[in-house]
Each structure stands twice: as structure tokens, then as C-alpha cells.
Amino acid sequence: MSYDKITVVINTFHSEDKIDQCLNSIDPNIKILIIENSNNYNFKHKIEKQYSNVTCFLANDNLGYAKGNNLGLSKVFSEYALILNPDAFLEKNTLKNFLSYAQHFKNFAIIGPAKQDEYANEKINEKKQKFYEVNFLKGFAMFLNMKEFKDIGFFDENIFIYLEEMDLCKRVKEKNKKIFLAKDVIIHHIGGSSHNAKINFEMELSRNWHWMWSTFYFNKKHYGFFISIIKVADKFFSSFIKMIFYYLIFNKTKQKIYYQRFSGLINSIIGRKSWYRPKL
């Protein structure tokens, strides 16, 4: 395998408990760039000492998925890049299979691994082909043909988390570029486990805020303000009513969650930036 053709980019934030499984699944001859969204020098020192193929950059701030991955991709000089979540891990032949498809289907922009049927036009098990074109892929693992992004750019940095991969895929398709799913390329994804258990609730608050913010922003960007208002109307009223209900019955946990949803949506509707960050 041509090891110099691929660079793996991993965007991390308090992911110490999960990153080893991810890194151990990658061939040690493959260059890995980690963007750590903090100033945790101990994490950088430990990772770079333990893995000779890893370079860790400290962002000194919580950049989020889009901006963090963009920073990593700006440091990639290989032909291809694999964006990978820290709670994902590869099988033995994953990178070899990616590269095999890349060399055979040269005009692709993105290839995604299996288990992505949520974003495919048809469920993966209904497809007989091992390799077929789709409109969207999930963001936990995306194999990029770097030259195809010179006229598009990468992720929209206005988005902190959520729907940034759908936005990228939509822009790729609008340029008539190809997105494929490969059924025999396997990447396992634990999901929702990129962070330490101690900060789970604060991350839950952040996820609820940003999901609502990104939902309205994505729809406004691609379909316009008024259509977006119609699309999110049910979420607006539901989050408001539930916020009041849980306040009245003294359920502070759920009241905080629905307050975050309502706040994220309101901030997006009035045009405020995606400013909320986990309070750690």
C-alpha cells in the first residue's frame, strides 16, 4: 500500500478515554494529524510519545467539528485524507480498500464506509453493488479526494457541530461531483462517546443547543428563511411548551435540556452566531 497517499485527520475534545482504540487500529506507517480542541499539553506529549506516526496540534480553543477538521485538512499534503472521529476504529484492510477504490474510481470527491444507510437513497442491504453513488454520508468517517475540494472548500465554519457533513455533501453534489458508499469498507463507530463520562451532561446541553441552531441555519442556507421557519415551527413550539412544563413540575434536568433547544433555535432564527460552548 502507498502509505504516503493517505493522511488521517482526527478532531478531538477530551477524548483521552477513546483515542487509543482508534489509533491502534490504524497502520503505524500512516501519517495521523490530531487537532485537540484545548491547550492540553499533557495529552499532546503523551500521544506523540506513544505513537510515532502522530502529530498533535493544540487548538487552544474549542473549535468544533467543522473548524477543527478544516485546520487539520489545511495541514494535509497527501492525495487523500480520511476524516475520522476519535470514537471510531478501522478493520485491518480498511485503508487498503479505500485506496483501491480511489485508484479505480478516480473522479470521486468523497467515499464513505459501510453502515451509513441513514443517508443513502436506499438502505444499504437492499443494494447488490458493493460500491454505489449516494447523496449524503455521515461525518464520523469520510475519505476525501483532496484535489476535488479546491473550488469548494471544506466544512462551513459557521457550524460548530451538526449537519456540517450534510452541508458539505450538498455543496459537493451541486458541483456535480461524486459521493460514493463502499459496502466492503468497514469502520466501526461507537457513537456519542467521544468525550469523558464526567462531562456527559454538559455535552448533552451543548448537543441540544447546537442541534437546534444548526437545523435552522442549514435549512436557511439552502432553502431560505421562510421555508426554514415552516420546517422548524413544530420544534419551536414543542421545545417551548416542554421547557415550561418541566419548570412547573420542578424537573430541572429536562427543563435545562429543553431550554437549550429553545435557546439554540431562537439564536439561529435571529441570526446570531453559533456561540454556545460547553462549560467545562
N, C-alpha and C positions, 0 to 999 in steps of 0.2 A: 504494500500500500504506500502511496506517496504521502508521507506524513506532513510534508510542508505545504500541501494544498489546503489543509483544514486548520482553522483556529476555533477553539471553543470559547464562548463568552458566557460567563455566569454572573448574574447580578444578585448580590447577597445583602441581607439585612438581618443581623442577629441569627444567622443560620448555622452556628457552630455545631449544633446537635445533628445536623443532617448532611453537611457538606462532604464528610469523609466517604460516605457510601457513594455519593455522586462521583467524586474524584477518583476513587478506587476502581470505578467501572470504566474509566477512560484510559486508553493505551498511554503509557508513560512517555511515548515518543511524540504525542500530540501536544502542541502548544495550547495552554489554557490561560485566559485572562479573567481574573475575578475583579469585579467592581464592588467593593464593600462600601455600603452607604452609611459610613460612620467614620470616626477617627480612631478606630480600634487598632492601634499598632501591634498589640499582642497577637491579635488574630492574624494580621499580615505576616508577622515574623514566624509564627508557628506554622502557617500554611506553606510559606515559601521554603522553610527549612525542611518540612516533611515531604514536599512534592517538588522535585527539581524542575518539572515542566510547567510550574505555575508561577505567574507574576500577578501579584495582588496590588491593585490601586485603591487607595483610600480616598473616597469622595469628600470626606469631612462634612457631609450633609446627607440627609435622606432624599436622594434624587428621585426615587420611584422607578418603576419598571421601564418606562419609555426613555427618560433622560439617562438613566444608568446604563441601559443597553446601548444607547447611542454613543455614550462615552467609550464603552468597550469596543464597539464597532469602528469607531474612529481610529483605533489603535491596531486594527486588523489589516495586514498586508498580504494575506494569502488569498487564493482564488475563491475559497468558500469559507463561510463562518457558520457554526452551529450555536444558536442561542439556546441556552439550557437553564431551566430552573434548578436551584440547589437541592430540591426535594425530588429530583428525577435521577434515574440511573440507567445506564446503557447495558445491552447484552454484548456478547463478545464480538459479534460481526456487525454491529450497528453502523459504525463509521465506514467500514469497508463497503457495506451495502449502499449507504448514502452516496459514497464516491462512485460506485459502479453505475448507479442511476444517473448521477450528474454527468459522467463522461459519455453516457449513451444518449441522454436527452439534454443536449447542450443548451437549448433555448428556454430553460426554466428560470423562474425567479425564486420560488420557494418550494421546498419539498418538506412534507410533514410525515412523521412516523405513524404507525397504526394506533388504533384506539382513539381516533379523532372523529368518530361518526356524528357527533353532535353538530359539527359544522360542515359536513359533507352534504351534497344534494340528495344522496341516497345512503341508507345505512350500509356500513362497510361490509357486513356479512351478506348483503344482497348482491354485491359486486363479485363477479368471477375474476376480473382482472386484478393483478397484483399491484398495478400502478395506473392511476387514473386521475383526471383533472377534477379539481374542486374549486369552489369559490372562496372558502374560508378555512383557516386552520386555527387550532388552539395555540396559545402562546408559550406553553411550557417547553416546547422544543420545535425550533424552526431552522431548517437548513437553507442558508441563503447563498445565492449566486451573486457575489458582490458586484460584479460589473453591471448587473441589471438594475441597480439602485442609484446609479449616478444621476439620473434625471428625475428620480422620485424622492430621494432622501429615505430615511428610515422611519422611526416612530415619531408621532406627533407629541412634542414635549409639553404641550398644554395639558396632556392627560398624565396624571400621577400613576394611577393604576386603573385597570378595567377598560376593555374594548379597544385598547391601543393596537392589538393584533388584528382585530376586525377592521379597524380604520386603515391599517397598512395594507391588508389584503384587498380591501375595496379600491384603494388607490392603485395597487398593482394591476387589478383587473381592468380598471378604467384606462390604463395604458396598454391594454391588450397583451399583457404579459401572463405567463403560465404559472399556475399553482397546482402542485400535484400531491397526492397522498400515496404513500408506499405501504402496502399491507404487510410486507415481509421485512420492514424495518421497524424494530421494536425498541421503544423507550418506555420504561415503567415510570409512572408518576404517582407519588403518594397523595399529593393534592392537599392544599390547605395546611401544610406542615413545614413551611419554610422558616418558621420562627420558633424560638424557645417557648416552652409551655407557660412560663411565668408572665409573658406579655400577651397571652392569648386574648384576654378581654379587651384590652386597649386596641389590639389589632382588629378585633371584631367591630368595635366602634368605628375605627378607621375604614374598614371594608364597607360598612353600611353607608357611611358618608360618601365615599368615593364612587361606590356603585351607582348611587343616585345622581351624583354630579356628572359622571361620565356618560350615563344613559342619556341625559338631556343634551349634553354637549355633542355627543356623537350624532344624535338624530338632527340637531340643529345644523351641524356642519354639513350633513349630506342631504337633508330633506327640507330645511328651512324652519324658521321659528314657529309658525302657526301649526304646522303639521306636528312638530315636536310637542307642543302644548297638548294637542289631542292625544298623542301617544302616551304621555306621562300623567294625564289627568287622573286616572284611577289610582296611580301610585301616590300622587299628591294628596288626595282625599283620604286614602287608606292610611298613610303614614301619620297624617294629622289626627285623624279620629283615634287611632291606636295609641298615639302619644298621650292624648288627653285621657283616654280610658285607663291606661296603666298608671298614669299620675294619680287618678282618682282612687284607684284601689291599692295605692302605695307599693306598686311593683317597680322599684327604682331601676332594676336591671333592664327590663324591657322598655321602660319609659325612656331611658337613655338611648337605647338602640333605635327606637322609632323617632326620637328627637334628632338623632344623627341623620337618619334617612330624610326627614323633612328639611333639615338644615342644608344638606348636600344638594337637594333638589332646588330649594329656594336660591341658594348661592349661584347655581348654574343658570337658572332662569333669568336672574337679574344681571348676568354677565360677569360675575366675579370669578377670579382665577381659582384654580384648584389648590386652595391654600392650606387645607387641614392636614396636620401631620400627627402621627401617634405620639402621645405624651408619655415618654418612657423615662 
